[in-house]
Every structure is written in C-alpha cells, then in structure tokens.
Amino acid sequence: MSVVPETTQTEVIFPKIKPPLHQNQAVIEASRCLFCHDAPCIQACPTSIDIPMFIRQIMTHNTAGAAKTIFTQNIMGRACAYVCPTEVLCEGACVYNDLNEKPIDIGRLQGFATDAAIANNWQFFEANDQTETPLNKKVAIIGGGPSGLACAHELTRLGVKAVVFEASEHAGGLNTYGVAPYKYGNNDSIAEVAYLQQIGFEIQTHTRVISQDSPQDKSFSGKTISIEALDAEYDAIFIGAGLGKSKRLGLPGEHFQNIHGAAEFIYTVRKLGPANVSIGQKVLVIGAGNTAIDASVQSAKLGAEVMLVYRRTQQDQSAYYFEVELARLNGVQFKYQASPVEVLGTSEGLVSGVRFVKNQLGAPDSLGKQSMEPVAGSEFDLPCDTVIFATGQEKLVEFYRNIAHLELENGKIKVNDCYQTHNPKYFAGGDCVNGGKEVVNAVAHGRDAARGIAQYLKSSISARTVSHV
Amino acid sequence: MSKSVSSKNQASQSLQTNFAGIEAPNPFWLASAPPTNTGYQVANAFRAGWGGAVWKTLGRPIVNVSSRYSAVSYKNNRMMGLNNIELITDRPLDVNLAEMKAVKAEFPHHALIASLMFETEAEWHDCIRRCEDIGVDGFELNFGCPHGMCERGMGSAVGQNPDVAEKITGWAKAVATKPVIVKLTPNITDIRVAGLAAQRGGADAVSLINTINSVTGINLDTWEPNPSVNGYSTHGGYCGPAVKPIALNMVAELAKDPAFKIPISGIGGIETWQDAAEFFLMGASSVQVCTAVMHYGFRIVEEMISGLESYLDQHQLSHYSALTGQAVQRFTQWQNLDLNHKVIAHINPETCIGCQVCYSACEDGAHQSIALLANSRVPQIKEESCVGCNLCSLVCPVDDCITMVPIERGLEKVTWLDHPANPHRKVMV
C-alpha cells in the first residue's frame, strides 16, 4: 500500500500550522531582521545555516540565492523549515526575544525560499562538485530518512556513489511517515526526496536490510537484502536506521484491541490519510514527549476527546512548551503524576479503560531529580476506547548485533566525531545514534558522516578513538 | 498656555500664524502640488485642519504624461522618497480661479496662496491681478519645478539664474498688493545666492526646498528608468522623508546668513510635528507639506497639531514662533567646533540584546573600537581607541542602549582656527 496523496480533506482535517508565506509577507518579515554579527540563530541551528544571509536574500527578492544559502548547509532545509522546533532553536535564539519583540519567523522564511526552490526545481549542486576527482567507491546507506538522504546527497557531491536502501514504499523517513501532517505533508516529503535525488544517487525503496541469520518477516512484502551482502559489495556503510517500534510497558491487558504505539498510530494516519483512519471517541495517551503531543493532537483533530496522562509532573514533561500549547488549543486534557498499572477491557476484547495509580514526589536522586512514588490505595480508572502508548521507541539492537565490532551504549550506536563506528567501515547518524532527536540533527549527522566516509575512503582516516556524540 | 485639548476645528492661539503678513490658524500648510489641485481637495484639507494651502501652480496650459510618480522604498518602508514628473496645473485658469474663490469664501480665515509660473511680464501681471480679484492671501512664485517646465525657460531655470529670479520677483512685486513668496530650487550649489536674489527682487518671504533632480530606480526586468512613460523616462523631482536633511540644511544656510532677513516657509519631507519643529528651530516660520499627504491623506495634520501643541506645553512656550531660529545659533562652520571635546560610547549591558550589529559597524565601517568577549554577547567598547563617532549608537536597534558619554578632560576649548596642527592658524600674541 502506498502513501495516500494529500487531498483537500487532509488539508481540512490537518490544516498547516505554518502556512506558506507569500512574497509580500516574506519581504515584510525579512525586513525586520537585524543582520546580527555572529548571529545567535546560526549558532542555535544544528546545521549552522547562515540565517541572516538567506533572510537578507529574501528581502532583496533573491529567493534562489536564499535557497542556495539554506541548502548549502542543510539539504533538507525545506522539511526542517516546517518540522524543526524553531521556537527553541533559531527563533528561540533571536535577539528580538530579549527586546520582548516577536522573533523573526525564520522557519516560515526558510519555507518560503525552499518551497520556491523545489517548486521551480532550482538545482544548486551536482555530483562531484566538491571533489577534484571522483572516487571509484560505493557506499550503502541503510535507511532513507533524513540522515541517510543527507549522507547520500553529500557523498554524491564528494564523488562517491551512494545507494540508499529504504524498507518503506517511499523514502523520507519520519518526514514521510512520522512527523505531524499539519507540519509537513506526504506530498511535501515525497517531492523533497525527488528533488534531492536528482543529484544522482540511487534509492532502493521497499527494500529492507536484514541479517542473513535473522528470521524471515512474512508480513513484509518487499525485497530484502542482507547486511552481509552489503558488506561484501560496498566500500563503506552508513547506518541511518532510526528507531524501532513503540515501546510497551508490559502491563496486564495490553492485548486488548485499539491499543496503539504512538509511532505506529502516526504512521497509519500518514499512510492511509486521516479520512481513512477511525479513532475512538475517547483516547488516552500515555507519555508526555513530543510524540505523545503529536498523537494527541492528531487524535483530537480526528474528533476524539483526548487525555494525556504522564507519570511525572508538568515540569518534567519532555514535550516543548509550544507543543503542549498546541495540544491545549486542540482541547487535549493533561493529567500528571499518574502511572498506568493495568489496561482494562471488555468481554469482546476491546479496551475500555486504564487503571492508574497516583504518584507523589519522593526523595531527590543524586542529580536532584525527585523520584515518583506510587501512593498506596490511590488507584483510579479512566474510561476510554483507545489507548496510545507514547513511551518511547525501541532501538534496533537485534539488527546491530549482526554487525561486527559495532559498539552500543543504551542501544545507541557509538560513533566518533566523524560519525564512524567502532567498525571503521561502518558509519552511523540520526536517531540510531542520538536516541531520537530532531530531523535537523539527523541531517547534520548524515552530512558530516558523508565527509567522514569520504576521508575514510581516501584512507585518510582509519579507526579513530570513539567519542560519544 | 493652553492645556485644553484642541480639536482640529478649534483655533489654538499657540499656533495662530502670521507668515510675512499672511494670517492662518496654524503654520501647517499644503505645498503647491497634487493635494492642492482642486477646490474639492483644498476644502477637505481645511476641514481636516490644515492652516493654509498653496494652490497647484497656475500657468499656461500644459499636458501631462502617464505615469508620473515613482518612489524609493527602504526595506519594508514604502515611499521613503517620491519622485514626480508631473507639471503645473493642467486645468483651465478660469476653473481654478472659480474654485479658489469658492474655497476662500467658505474658509475666509485660512491662508490661500496662489502659486504662479509664467513666461512674460504681462502674463505674470495679468494672473496676479486676477488672483487678487478673487481674494487670495498671497502668492508663491514657482522658481523651482525641476522637470519639464525648466526646459521651457521656467521653474528651476529661473531659480538657477539669480538675475532672472530677481527680475521676475520684481515683476510680481510691481503689481501684487498681497505678500509674495519665492519658492526656491535646491538644484543649485549655494542656496544663499538664490535666497538673496529673491530678497533683492522684493520678495516678502521664501519657501524651500522644491524637489531635487532625481532618478528613483531602474526596472531591472526592462531596464527602463522609473517612472516609465511608454518605455522612456526623464529625471523627476525628489521629495518625501529622504530629502528632509537636505532641506533642513538649506533652510538653516539661509537663516544664518546675516544678509538674509525675510521669513522662510520650510518644505521638504515634513511628515510629523517633530519634522515641523525641527524646521522651525532651523529658521522656518511656517511649513509646507506634500508627500506625507500624498501617502497618508489630510488626516495627518491632526497629529501634527496635537503633537506641536503638547510639545509647546511641555516646554512652557506660549507660541510656536518662539521656536523659530533657536537652533541656528548652534549651526556653525566646522572650523568653530571644539576639537578638545570628547565623547565615548557606552553600552548598557542591561538593555543590550546582543545583536552585535554595533560590532560589525565599528569593526568594518569605523574605528575598530568594539571588542567581543568570549563569554558574553554584550560587546565591549575599547575606550582607549573609541573616537566618539556615534556610529554604534546609530545602528543599535535598542533605544538608549548605546549612549555617547562626554569625557571630562579638563581641556580648554580649541578650534581648528587656533589649533597647533593648523598651519594657517592665527598666532596669538
């Protein structure tokens, strides 16, 4: 089944929270930029985009120049324009905040320039444009998400042949299957991938990289290729595999129907389109990270009454303040200091509620973080017809075990400052290295890993002392 | 001193104007330009609160082009400067005179000035007499229009030739019983020559500046200069906020000339009460406005009146004329400035937002006297090398964050005239 193209219905259910700027708006907004020296917004950007420069280019109607400035640092600058938490990155660093003045709308300005670039297919880079002589080498990239695509694009510029292996129908990773559709749509992501790919790297979609020893997954209808085969055929390998399935808590009753992992729920909404997803009337979301917010808001926009329950306090939630605000604006209720102890169900096997126990603050640990202690006898039930677990995603530890010398730390692949793993032929970046951060972090990893790979292929680096990223 | 809130229709004594014998309820007049093209407009302007109006210049029939205006925008600020290639009135003299008569009848206490531009002495005399017959309060001789009319020997062609300007002023004065104002062109080297010529011709006052020769820009798609008239253009007259500094200088140049003794009506980029107050302080005793009205309409005069009134109240001045010329005495030649006076920039770390625009400006554009610190976004002034140029304080986006602090060095004032470095200094005996 392929990703459903966006319809007007999608736009009605999930209208963009950052709608595109038109030329006049963009110039007005760009005119506000102070053109700071050594600008804090650049420092706050994980890909160090020269933000004041591209804004100045927008101001002077040099939209193509602006797009080139952005893509020079971040080839996925269009996705990042819309999915980055700009409020805590570039826009959060804008000096206007210190004047209690609205920061420059950097995300939407970046969207303005990069939308134009993709719509008009302005290509600024070409294969081998960063090398004297192309290397006669091939690199396999596991995962067609932001880190893999950024790596493939940069490798191509560096004169290295790159082949991306992507298990899903489309590349783009979370941009296609995981970010909130009111931020960045399927069409947006697919068009972006096509735009990037014109530089000339290959993407083999619907192709899963497995170990030759791993059991066959009969539910997967695509092709498989073994890591051992890749190892034999390619000169280096970049792992940008992201994360695995949503974690479950192992509670009694998790077998009832209408219990979803947040990542899988969002994947389904994106894959089928919101009009083809039925959500219950009353949804409980467990967890308070940004994925919990995404799942909550999407459920609410689909018409459900949503309550988000978190075991710790409001101050402890990892969701950004502006994401929490978005959820509240969409009617999501928040309940803190309650842990689920059991999922309740009907005799027909449907989920009917969750039993929680209240938590109280306990003694602080060595870092000063107070523990959560269940209050005896404080159990209470919240009725629902759908439960979404947003309590983190598993790491692909089983898969990594098949790669010799790969070292992990808490399931995350350890790399050095060139994104090289303990196995010198293998590099890694994105969520599988940092445990799950932003698209922009993954792009930075992929880009910089490509440079590391090129050095490795020129034998200028070998196995390095691994420092944790 | 009036503490009452004055409405636009309520005459305020503090603004009551007598400019070269012309009475008006306030010194805010409309300049001779598109806003004073018709009786309909001038009557609306007077209703809105304008104290006077100089009617769009009367003269022989002309024909206008389309388009006529072009502008300079700065970032998102539209029409920082406006350029026009429109000529004098394109309506018959009889129509203009009839409308002027009707306006004067409806607004007997407002100043209605006829702006004139003719070639022959007989034409000047004839029109002045006809204007006096319908009751105008004064005349303004248009010696300033820098486009079109000057090619026919009028407008700035007159203003640029002091002898001709003096002669034509004399023609007008020979028959006019009402005051005669001469409007000066800025498209000359020394405004004082033109002003003194008008004075010699008998002018009762001058007004300045008319518009400045200009090309506002080129269409980068078609390579046509703006404004385009079927693919071609010509230089126009520049006005609006961008020209205010040029106008202020020219007004003050005349005001500080001891030989120049007649009143000045200030024109050039005036849009707010502050602009007007600055022209008064530099020697004007009334002001004329055009571009701001072309941009925002007649209503802006409300702000100008209320702003100037409250400014006068704050400074305990009973009449705006107390401002006229007060800054002129402080407007001197460079050689009279104190070379021993020293100011140094000071950055307030509490209000600094860390944009470091001051650093870029000083480092690349001035005197390399701002340092960046490793652990702070707040730049640091290198006091030992700061020359006190003001640039950092000018680029700082935060009000009053960078101030220029005088340094007391205990040195006597010394000017270039008696500075040891001056080889031509007067040696004190």
Interface residues (C-beta under 8 A of the other chain):
Chain A: V27 I28 S31 R32 L34 F35 C36 H37 D38 P40 M59 V95 Y96 D98 L99
Chain B: K75 N76 I353 G354 C355 Q356 V357 Y359 S360 L372 R377 P397 V398
